[in-house]
Amino acid sequence: MAQDSPTSIRLSPADAADINELVQKGVFTHSSDALRSVIREGIRSIKKERGLA
């Protein structure tokens, strides 16, 4: 896979429902915004747990 190719992420139905709920309640304007936020926070958490932050 080329480095500039987008990565595909599959969500479980429960994850998709949670993301959609955040959008419907106005926390995020689009599901893609919510996903970026969740991924960013997950990366920060992993780095902190492993002493990389």
N, C-alpha and C positions, 0 to 999 in steps of 0.2 A: 504494500500500500504506500502510496506517495505521502510525503510529509504534509502536503497542503490539502489532502483529502479530508473531508469532514468525518467525524466519528459518529457512528450511529449508536444510540443508547435505547434499549428497550425497557419500558417501565412495566411493573406488575400492574394489574388493574387497580389494586389498592393505592399504589403510588400515584397513578394517573388521577384517580378520584380525589386524592388529597391535594394535588396540584390544581386541579380544576376548581376545587372548593376555595382555595386561596384566591384564584382569579375571580370567581363569582362574588366573593365577599369584598372585592376591591383592594386586596392586599397587593396584588400585582395586576398590571394591565393586560399582560399576555402570558400564556403558559411558558413560552421560551424565556421570559424574564425570570419567572419563578424557578425554572430549572437551572438557569445560570447561577442564581443565588444559592440554591441548594447545593449544587456542585461545588461552588466556591467555598461555602461554609464547611462542606465535607472535607475538602482538601486541607483547609486550615486546621480542622480538628485532627486529622491524621498526622499532619506535620507536627502539631503540638504534642500529641501522644508519643511520637517517636523522637522527640527532641530535635526536630529539624527546623523549628520556627524560632 
